[in-house]
Amino acid sequence: MSATQKTISPVDSSVYAERPYASAKEIATALAKAAAAQTAWRNVPIAERAQYCTRFTDAFVAKTDEIAPELTWQMGRPVSAVPGEVRGFEERARHMIDIAPTALADVQTEPKAGFTRFIRREPLGVVLTVAAWNYPYLIAVNSVVPAIMAGNAVILKHSSQTPLCGERFAQCFKEADLPEGVFQVLHLDHASTEQTIKDPRIDFVAFTGSVGGGHSIQRAASSRFVGTGLELGGKDPAYVRPDVNLAHAIENTVDGTFFNSGQSCCATERIYVHEKVYDSFVEGFVDLTKQYRLGNPLEPETNLGPLVRTSAADFVRKQSDEAVAAGARALIDSSLFPANKPGTPYLAPQVLVDVDHNMRVMTEESFGPVVGIMKVHSDKEAIDLMNDSSYGLTASIWTEDEQAAIDIGDRVNTGTWFMNRADYLDPALAWVGVKDSGRGCTLSSVGYEHLTRPKSFHLRTAT
C-alpha cells in the first residue's frame, strides 16, 4: 500500500483530506501520457487552445461557491476573502488567453532580398508545475494556463496542504474536454518530486515556495539542461514619503500587511516612514489594525484567519519576542484578540516600532501578521534600507509625486515597483523576483518567453 499525505486543517486541526501518493508506476504512466499528448497538442491552433482554456476558466468560476469553504478548510483563509482569489484567477487566465496569439506569433526580422527570416516560439514540451498553498489557485494558474496555451502539456504537483485545489484544476479541464494527457495532477512526496524533475520527459519546472525549496528544485534539475522558474520568498518593503495621501496609504499598507494573515510572498513586511508623517502614520496604522477580527475563518465576519499551521505561528511569535527583547515596542495588545492562543495557529496581528535591521523581523521573511515600522529622514535612507535585504520580489512607495516614484524605483532592487498600491499582480506585467526571491518570469507577454524556446528560420529563397 502506498503512503498517503494528510491535510491538517488550520481551522480545527482535523484531518480534512487524505490522498495516496502516486506510485512510481503511476508517475511513469503520467509522464508517458503527457509526452504523447504534447506531440499532438503542439499542433493544435492557438485559437482552438484558447477555446479549451476559456471553457476551463468558465467551469472554474462557476464553482466559486463550492471552492470557497473547501479552500478555507485546507489553508485557513477567511471564506469571505476566497471569491477574491477566484476573481484574480479569472483575470489572469483570461488575460493570458487573450494575449497568446500576439505573444506567440512569429518574430519577423527586417526584410532581406532573397531570404525569408523569422523566429518561431516553440513549446518546451512537458511542464511540471509545483504550486504552493498560500494562493493555491492564483499561483498555479500563472504557469498552467499559459503553458497549455503555448502548446505544452502540464503536470501539476500541488502542495500537500491544498491537494483538492489541484483536483479542481483537473475537474475543470475535464469539463472543458481538454484532450487526455495535456493536463494531469499528481500527488507527490519530496523524493518522488525530485525523481520526476530528473526524468528526461520533463522539459521545464515552474516552482513557487521557499528559498530552501527553490534550492532543492535547482539541485534536482542540475543534472540536466532543463529550465526552472522559481518564485521564492520576499521581505517586501514600503516607503511612505511626506507628500503621501495618508489615509490611502494607511488603509492599503495595513491590507498589504495582514491580508491572508500575512502569508503572501509579496506581503508588506517592513515599512519606512518619513519623519514628517511618521507619528500620524503609525497612529492610523495601529488604529486600523485593532479593527481586525481574528477567529474562525468559516464565519463571514472574520477577516483574519489562522496561519497555516501552529509551527508557522510559533515562528512569527518568536520573531516578535526577539525584537521586543532587543528594544522594539509592540503596539498591539494581543488581549484585544481573544482567539489569539499560543500553541495554536491563531495569532493576533502585531505592529512593532523602534526596530532596526539587527532584528530578524526586519530581515528574515515572517510570512505572518507582523510588521516593523522604522522612521527615516530622507529618500536616500529609505532606498538604502529597502535594498538592505537578500530578497527582491516587490517594493512600494506611497507618494503623490509620480516622477519621484519613478526615480526612486530605478534605485530599488526589486522585481515589481508599486506606487500607491501593494500586494497585487497585474497580469499585463511581468511577475519576477531578484536575489533570493527567485528567477524567471510568469504572466504578461514576457511570461510566454519562458514557456517556449526560440527557433530561427533562415530560408534562402533565391538560388
N, C-alpha and C positions, 0 to 999 in steps of 0.2 A: 504494500500500500504506500502511495507516495505521501510525502509530508504535506502539511497544509499551512496556509497563512491565516491568521486570525486578525480581524479588525476590531480593536478595542475602542468603543465609542467614548470620547471625552465627555459626553453628556452625563453618563452614569456609570462608566467603567464596565459596562456589559460587553459581551461579545456580540457585535452587530452583524458581522458577516464572516464566513469561513469558506475558503476556497482551496482546493488542492493545487499544489504547484505542478506546472507542466512537467511531464517526464521527458527524458532525453529523446524518446521516440516521438512524442508529440511535438517537441521543438523541431526535430529534423523534418517532420511532415509539414509543419507550418512554413519552414524555410523553403522547402521544395515547392510548395504551393505558391508562395509569394514570388519566387523567381520565375516560375512558369507563367503565372498570371501577368507579371510585369512585361514579359516579352510581347504579349498581345495588347496590354493596356497602353503601352507607349505609342502604339499606332492609332489609338482612338483619337479622333479630332478634339481639339481643346473645347470647342462648343459643346460637344457631347459629354465630355468630362464635366463641364460646368452644369449640365442638366442633372447629372448624378449628385454632384456636391450640393446643388441647390435643393434637391429633394431631401438629401440628408439633413441640411440645415433646417428646412421646414419641419421635418419629423422631430428634430431635437427641440425646437422652440415650442412645438405643440405639447411637449411633455413637461413644461415648466412646473405645473402643479405637482407632478409626481417627483420631479427631480429635487425640489426644494427640501422637503423633510428628509429625503434619502441622503442628501449631501450633508445636512445638519447633523444627522446621526453619525455619519462617518468621520467628520473632522471638526464639528463644533461651531461652525459659523451660524449666527442667528438666522433663523428661517426667513425673517423679513428682508434680509440682505441678499438671499440667493437669486431672486429674479434679476438683480443687477449683473450677476455673472452670466446669466443666460443672455441678457441684452448685449453684454460685451462679446460673448461668444458669437452671437449673430452678426454684430458689427464687423468683427474681424473676418469671419468666414465669408460673408457676402463681399467685403472689400477685396479679399484675395481672389475670390472667384471673378469679380468684375475686372480686375486689372490684369488677369492672366493672359488674355490674348495679346496685349501690348507688351507686357513684361517678358513673355516667352517668344515674342516674334524674332525672326532673323535680324541680326545686326548688319546693316548694309554698310559697305565701305564707299569711299568716293569712287566715281566711275574711272575705269582704266581701259583704254582701247584694246580690244582683243581678249578681254578677260571678264569673267563673272566671279565676283568675290563676295563672300558673306560669312558670318559667324552664326552657327545654329546652336541653340541651347538644348542639349540633350539630357534626358533624365539620367539620374545616377544609377538607378536600379531598385534595390530594396532598402528602405529607410527604417531604422529601428528608433522609435521614439520612447524615451524613458522619462515619464512625466512625474511631477511632484504633486503632493496632496493639497497644498495650501490654496491654489486656484486650479483645481483639477481639470476643469473644462477649458478655461482660458489658456492655460499652459499647453495643453495637448493640442488645441485647435491651431495654435501658432505654427506648428510644423505639419500636422496631419493633413489639413485641407490643402495647403499649398503644395505639399509633397505629392499628393494624389493628382492635383491639377497639373503638376509638371510632368506627369507620366510615370511616377514611381509607384511601387507597391509599398505598403506601410505595415509594420508590425508594432503594435502599441503594448508596451510593458508599463502598466500604471503602478503607482505606489500601493503598497500593501495596506495603507490607511484608507485608500479610496478605490478599491477594486471594482466597485459597482459603476464607477464613472467610465472605466474602460469598457465595461459591458454595455453601457448606454450607447457609446460610440458604435459598437458592433451592431446593436439592435437597430439604430437609426440608419446605418449604411445598408443593412439588410432590407429595411423598409424602402430604401431608395433604389433597390435592385442592383446595387453595385456588383459587378462580376465577382464571382467567388475567388478568394485568394488575394484580391487587391488590397483589402484591409482585414487584418486579423488581430486578436487580442491574446496575449499570453500572460499568465500569472507565473512570475519567475522569482526565485530566490537570488541572492547576490552571486553565488557561484555559477548558476545557470545563465544569469545575465552576462557575466564575464565570458563564458564559453560561447554564447550567442554572438557577442561582439566580435570574437575572434574568428567566427565562421566566415569563409570567403564569400558566402552569398549575401552578407550584409555589406552594403556599399556606403552607408552614412549613418551616424548616430547623433540624434538630437536629444540632449540631456538637460534637464533642469533639476537643480538640487544644490547641495552644499559644496564648498570648495573641496573638502575631502572626497566627496563623491565624484567631483569632476576629475580629480587626480586619478581615482580608481578607473574611471571610464577611459581616460587617456592612456593609462598603463595597459589596459586590456586591448586598446586599439593600436598600441605602439608596434606590434609585430607585423602589422600590415599598413600599407599606404591608404588608409581609409579616413575620410573626413569626419570631423566631430564638430558639433555645435554645442557650446557649453554656456548655459545661463546659470550663474552661480550666485554667490551671496552679495550682500550690499550693506553699507553703513551710510545711508544716504543723508546728505546734509541739506539744510535750508539756511538761506541768509536773508534776514529782514532788514531792509535799508530804511533810513529815516523818512523817506518820501512815500512810505507804504500806505496803502489803504488798510488801516489797522484791523478793522472789523473783518474784512475779507481774508486777510492773512491769518488771523486767529482761527476763524471758522475752518479754513481749509488745511492749515497745518495740524490742527487737532484731529481732523478727519484723516489726514495723511499719516498721522502717527498711530491712531488707535483703531482704524478700520481693520476688520478681520483679526482683532486683538493684536495688531502689530505684526502679524505673521505674513508679511509680504516682503519679497526681495527688494522692492522699491519703496518700502515704508520710510517715512521721515524719522530718523533715529537720533539726529543731533541737530540743534538749531543755534545759529549765531545771530544775535540781535544787536543792532547798533545802539550805542549807549543812549541816544536821544529818545528812543522809543522803548527801551528795554523794560522799564518798570510797568508801563501800560500794557505792553505785550504779555509779560509774564502774568500780570493780574488777570487779564482777559482769558489767557490760555488756561489758567488754573480754574477759573470760574466755570468755563465751558466743560472742562474735563470732569468736574464734580457732577455734571448733569447726566453722565453716562449711567446706564442701568446694567449692572453685571448680574447674570443669572442664567436660568435655563434657556438655552438658545431656541427651544421649540415654542417658547412663549413670545407672542408678537411684539410685546413692549420691550423685550430685551434687545439692546444694541451693542452689548459687549459680552461675548460668549467665552467659554473656557479655552485655554490653549489646547493644543492637540494631545498633549499627554502631561502627566504630573512632572516628569523629569524636565520638560521644557519650562514649565512654570518655576520649578526649583532653580533652574539656571538663571532666569531673569531676577528672581528674588535675591540670589547670591550676588549678581552684578550690582543691584541696588544697594544691598547691605554693605558691600565692599566700598562703594562710592561714599556712602554716608560715614563709614568708619574713617575714610581718608579726608573728610571735611566737607562733603557735599551736604546740601539740605534737601530733605524730601518735603514737598509742599502739599502732598495729598495724604490725608488721614485715611488709612485703609478701613477704619471702622465705619466710614461712610458707605462702604460696600459690603453689606452683611454676607454676601455669597463668597467673599474672599476667605479662603481657608487653606492654610499651609497643609501640604500633603495631598492636595488635590490640584487639578488643572485650572481651577477658578482663581484668578489673580486680578486684584484691583489695579487700575491704571496708576502710574506714578510719574511725577514731574520732578526732576532734580535740577537744582541750581547750585552755584558755587562749584561747578565741575571743571575738570581740565583733562588734558589728553594723557595724563598719567593714570587715568581711571579706565578700566576695561569697558565701562558703559559708554564711553565716548570713542572707543577704537575698535571694539570687538562686536560683531553682529549680535544683537539681542534677540531679534525675532519674537518680540513680545511687547506688551503695553507699557513701555517705559521710554522716556526721552530726557536727554540732558540739554539744558539751555545755557549758553555762555554769552556774556556781554563782550562786544567788540567795539573798537574805536574808529575803524576805517575799512574801506573796501579791501585794501591790501591784506589787513589782518584776517578778514573773513576768508579771502581767497586762500591764504596760506593754511588756515585751519581746515578748510574744506578739502584741500589737496593732501593734507596730512593723514592719509588713510591708505590701507592696502587694497581698498575697494574703489570701484568707479562705475556704478550702474546708472544712477540718476542723481541730479542735484537740482535745487530750485532757488530762485531769487524772487523776492517779494518787493516790488517797486513799481512806480508809475512811469519810470524812465526806460523806454524800450531800448534806446541806444546804449545806455549804461548796462542793461541786461545783456545785450549782445557783446559788448566789450568785455565784461566780466566773464561771460560764458566762454569766450575764447581762451581764457586763462585757467579754466577749471577742468581738471582731468576727469571726464565723465562720459558715459555713453549717450545720455539724454540730458539736456539742459532745459529746465522749465522756467517760465516766468508766470507768476501768479496762479500756479496750479502745481499739483504734485500727484504722485501715485496713480498715474493714468497712462495707458498705452494707446497711442493713436495709430491705427493700422496703416495709415499712409506714410508713417515714418519708420525708419529702421530701428529695430529694438536690439541694442548692442550693449556690451559692457567692456570695460578696460580693466587692466590689472587683474586682481583676483576675482573680479566679477565675471570673468569668462572671456569667450571669444566667439566669433561667428556672428550671425545675424538672422533674425526672423522678422516677418512682416515687411510690408512695403515691396516695391519692385526689387529692391536690393536683396530682400529675403529670398527671392526666387533664384538669385545668382548662386546661393549656397546649396540649393537643392537640384542644381543642374550642373553640367560641365560644358564648357565651350568647345565646339568642334568647327574648325575652319574649313571652308570650301574654297578651293583655289583652282579655278577652271580656266584653262586656255581655250578660248573658243575660236581663235583664228590660227590656222597652221599653214 
